[in-house]
Each structure stands twice: as C-alpha cells, then as structure tokens.
Amino acid sequence: MAEIETVRRTIREDECDILGHMNVAGYIGLASDGGFAIMAAFGLGEDQIIAGRRQSFAVVHSDASFKAEIRPGQEVNVRSTLIEIGSLTAKFRHRVFLGDRMAFQTIFTCVLMDLQTRKARMIDDDLRRAMEPFLTEPD
C-alpha cells in the first residue's frame, strides 16, 4: 500500500518560533498526529487504546530530516506509512509536504506498549495482520 494522508491543516502562528518558521516541536507534533491516524487506520484507534486492547505504539527513536521551512499560514499534509514490523517494534515513516514538496521526514521506531504495565509487548498476530496492508518498502 502507498502512503496515506494522515493529517492536513494550516500552520498556526503559535507553532512558529522567533525565526518565523515552524519550530521543531511542530514538526514532531505533525508526525505524532500522523502516527495516531495511521494506527486508527489499521484498527488501533482511540477506542482500542483507551478501553479495548489498552495498547499503543510509543516512539523510542526518531531519525529526522528537515528539508524546507514551513511558515505560518501555509497548508501542510502529512503522509504516513509503515516500513517495518518486528516482534515488539514497528517503524513508521511520516513525511510533511508543502504542496508536492517534501519539507520534513522522520522515521519513528516504536514499541507496542501495554498501557497497564507500561512495558513493551509482542505484536499479536491479529494486529500484525491488520498492519500488513500498510507496509511499504523503505526508500
């Protein structure tokens, strides 16, 4: 499956720093929102996180590349995909675009966290099957 659009919105003034562009927290926030959106797409939405499975993927490592400035008032879209599924971990790629131009990319390595024990847990077969259609080859 190709990347899916997970976020589309206009950047607010309060997301920008004294340099006049979106600050680092804003880029990571967009990727985080993309992460929750792609999890919902494969069935691990808020209802499952809060009251169902009581599991969520949590970022343990990020590799980020900043390609272009994003300024207040610009519309961005985030495209997300899954690039690897392990036994306890998964890697998600989130790319932020200004129109057709990529402005930011990050790869989040995440563990599947049991929200009761607050520890990593194995990715169950049913969750793995739900995730597999979102798997793409890394660039």
C-alpha positions, 0 to 999 in steps of 0.5 A: 500500500502507498502512503496515506494522508494522515493529517492536513491543516494550516500552520498556526502562528503559535507553532512558529518560533522567533525565526518565523518558521515552524519550530521543531516541536511542530514538526514532531507534533505533525508526525505524532498526529500522523502516527495516531491516524495511521494506527486508527487506520489499521484498527488501533484507534482511540477506542482500542487504546483507551478501553479495548486492547489498552495498547499503543505504539510509543516512539523510542527513536526518531531519525529526522530530516528537515528539508524546507521551512514551513511558515505560518499560514501555509497548508501542510499534509502529512503522509504516513506509512509503515516500513517495518514490523518486528516482534515488539517494534514497528517503524513508521515513516511520516513525511510533511509536504508543502504542496508536492514538496517534501519539507520534513521526514522522520522515521519513528521506531516504536514499541507496542506498549501495554498501557497497564504495565507500561512495558513493551509487548509482542505484536499479536498476530491479529494486529500484525495482520491488520498492519500488513496492508500498510507496509511499504518498502523503505526508500 
